[in-house]
Each structure stands twice: as C-alpha cells, then as structure tokens.
C-alpha cells in the first residue's frame, strides 16, 4: 500500500478529533478524503505529515512507518498545505530549489527535476516570476510542482482549491487526477463533492470517524454524491 | 551530504530574506549607534570608569559600551528571528521546513546558524561605523571576536528559538520584548561594569552576575582585546546548550506545537 493508516486516534484535551481511523490507499489511486468542516481532516493531515504525533495508531507511507522511520516516510511523500507555503519574495524556481535542497537535491539534478515538475503542471513559463506576482491558481500549481520535485510516491493535498475560482479549481483537480496516471498515489482532502470523480477512492470522514471507504460510484450507488454525503453526515450527527 | 545541502539552503534563504528586508538591517544598526553616539556621550561625564580587565588603561565610556552594543545587536536579532518564526508558523511556511525529511534539531540548527551569520554581519557593520567615529579596538580584535560573536549569537538565537516555540500567537510577542529583552539587556554588564552595579545594589549585582547575557557581553569584550574569559565561555556554552535543548523540546512533534493551527 502507498499509504496505510491503522487505528489512528487523536484528541485535543477532552475533545476526540480522530477516533480509530483506518484506511489503505493502493498505489496510483486518487483518494478523496471528503468531510465537512471540523470533521478532522486537518488533524489527520497534521498527523500524516508528522507536524505532530500521537501514540494511538500507526501510519505507513510507501511501507515506511512514520513513527519509527520518519525520514524515509516523509521523503516518500509530497505535501501541499491548505495555506500557501511559498516564499512570496522568491521566484517560482527559487522556491522549488529551496525545497529540493531540503530533500538533499541540488545543482543540475535539482534543475532537471524542477523543469520536469513545472512541465507537469504547465508552469515552466512562470518559473522566473516571483510567487507574489502569481494568481491563486498558479500559486497552487507551483506548490504542487514543488511537492513533486523529489519524486514522491504519495502526494497529500489539504483542501488545495480553497479560495480559488471555479476554472482554477477544475484545472487543478484535473491536473492532479492526471498525475495518478504516472503511478502517483494522491490523498486529496476536501469538503467539496464536485471534486470527486466516480472512479476515485472515496473516504468520508465525519466527527473523527470514517463513515465510508470505497469506490465513489459504489458508495453513491447511482445517486448524487452531494445527497449521499449530506444524508450520511446528517444521520451521523 | 543531504544534510549539508539542506543546511546551505536554509542559511542562504535566511540571507536572501535579509537582503529583501533592508529596513531591518538599518534598524538593527541605528539602535546601537544611537546608544553609542547619543546616550554614551551624555553618560561619559556622569559615569567614571576605573581600569578593569581586559582594559589596560583608562577608557572612554563609548569604548566600554561597544561590546555591550554588539551584544545588543545579537540579542535583538535573536528576538527578531523568533518573531519571524512565530510569523512563519502562523502563515504556514514553517510547516514546509518541519516536514523536510531531516531531524528537526538539524533543521532548527540550520535556521539558527543562518540567523547568527546575519547578526554577525550586522555587528561588523556596527564596529566599522564605530571605528569611523574613532571608537576602535586592537586590529586583531576584529578577528578574535568572531568566535565569541558566533557563540553569543547562537546562544541568543537559541533563546529566541525556544521562546518562539512557547509563543502561541504573534500578538503575544510584545510581552517577550518587555519580559525578556529589556531585563536581559539592562541587568547585564552591557552599560555599566558589575562593580558599579554592586555599589548601588548587591541584589542587582547578583542578578546581573547570573544573567547569561552578561557573560556573552564579557566574552565579546575580552575577545575584542585578544583575551579569553574562561568563566564567560563556560557560562555562554552552557546557556547555549540549555536554550538549544529547550528549543528542540519545544519543537518536538510529540509536543504538538502546531496542532492548534493544523
């Protein structure tokens, strides 16, 4: 499995944010983590990226345990955070070079990989522009390109389309779906049902628990995903 | 190799950020220069100084406070660095660093080294301007002070790093200014020798004597005059290790520093 989460629990004091969350994502799959605001998506994201840790549960990325082999696990994942993490005073290329160096990649090798990553996101022409000059959609693409520079096995994106217009949202969703064709595993956290496709692996998270885990088309059973999602989360509430 | 690549990148980014913030450079220089050229001029008449090590003759008050003002630059830069860390954490860019596949202590050390290197550049700029006004130290002193500046800079940077891990919001930073920077600076030997402080209050003297900043200033003072003060070196080294350990603990993922905003 590319990403394996077993029995993951986490609480903020007395408030349980995640309750025995368990799922596996197969290599090359696009997995949508769908949940309303406050479902626990960002907490799960924080644990998956090791911004903080918990004693309850286990996370493995490309077979590397995040707790016992954190460097290997982190090296195997690309991350796009909800908030932009670009240095706005640097150009797109400088931002990607900085990131590549954090992963031990420098010089010509870094430039080759950066060009390839920018090409994948149609951002090569913007490489010399300062991040500050980019619109929201292009900043997001630059961040996704950056997350691919070290050739991760798994790409995690935390609500990457927040604040973008419909056209940019659609373009970014398409781009990331296309990446799965190259064997990349994607975990896409969102609260927007229209970003999920019928063939996607779908996880519905609500109040810290996984309500559904399977192919989106099978979970909806022919009905509209929005209706299914609302019904499930209302019942669970 | 990958550790060194990351180290170089983090230090270079700190330098680039500094280049983009020229106002910060000017502010960092104006503050000690005002103290040197205005405050010291007024104090010169009021404060008599006896011959104390490392000085071998009577010195002007301006000469006395130069090491303290070097320390002031390092102190304020350490806190400025902490402020930018809190800002980075709130804005999210700190996450990029903390999710790099390297040990956190190494990432923090790299950041600390970058910030210290910038501080040292500012100290040398200050010493150059002071020399233009005729306030000089022995020629080799400008070389021998370098390791002292590096160690003192690391100590104060590590303190800033540790503080930044405990400050949850940017708004709380003003409190740090009031409760850390000012007591550290004024309760030290930066502006007046400890024996002078003892004349007015034994208690204040004792507080100054345990203040790590006092020892950082004395380490710099002696190094500027080509001498090593072993006691100050020991104090500053121990304080650097203690603040560094506190910072590493503060940024430990198990402590969940970023969890509230994740």
Contacts between the chains, C-beta under 8 A, distances in Angstrom:
chain1	res1	chain2	res2	distance
A	12	B	259	7.3
A	12	B	260	7.8
A	42	B	262	5.3
A	43	B	259	7.5
A	43	B	262	6.3
A	45	B	262	6.7
A	46	B	258	6.8
A	46	B	259	5.9
A	46	B	262	3.3
A	49	B	95	7.4
A	49	B	99	4.9
A	50	B	99	6.6
A	50	B	253	5.5
A	51	B	95	6.2
A	51	B	98	6.2
A	51	B	99	6.8
A	51	B	253	6.5
A	51	B	258	4.7
A	51	B	259	7.2
A	51	B	262	5.7
A	52	B	253	5.1
A	52	B	254	7.4
A	52	B	255	7.7
A	52	B	256	3.7
A	52	B	257	7.3
A	52	B	258	6.3
A	52	B	259	4.4
A	52	B	262	6.8
A	53	B	253	4.6
A	53	B	254	5.0
A	53	B	256	7.5
A	70	B	101	7.6
A	71	B	101	4.3
A	71	B	102	6.7
A	71	B	103	7.6
A	72	B	101	7.3
A	74	B	99	6.0
A	74	B	100	7.1
A	74	B	101	4.1
A	75	B	101	3.9
A	79	B	95	7.9
A	79	B	99	5.6
A	81	B	92	5.6
A	81	B	95	5.5
A	81	B	96	7.7
A	82	B	92	7.8
A	83	B	91	6.7
A	83	B	92	3.5
A	84	B	92	6.7
A	85	B	92	4.9
A	85	B	93	4.8
A	85	B	95	5.9
A	85	B	96	4.4
A	86	B	93	7.7
A	87	B	13	7.3
A	87	B	17	7.7
A	87	B	93	6.6
A	89	B	16	7.6
A	89	B	17	7.3
A	89	B	20	4.8
A	90	B	16	7.0
A	94	B	16	7.9
A	97	B	9	7.6
A	98	B	9	5.4
A	98	B	13	5.7
A	99	B	96	6.9
A	101	B	5	5.0
A	101	B	6	5.7
A	101	B	8	6.9
A	101	B	9	3.2
A	102	B	6	5.1
A	102	B	9	6.3
A	102	B	10	7.7
A	102	B	96	7.5
A	102	B	97	7.1
A	102	B	100	3.9
A	102	B	101	8.0
A	102	B	102	7.2
A	103	B	2	7.2
A	103	B	6	7.8
A	103	B	100	6.8
A	103	B	101	6.4
A	104	B	1	6.6
A	104	B	2	2.5
A	104	B	3	7.6
A	104	B	5	5.0
A	104	B	6	6.5
A	105	B	5	7.3
A	106	B	5	4.8
A	106	B	8	7.9
A	106	B	9	7.7
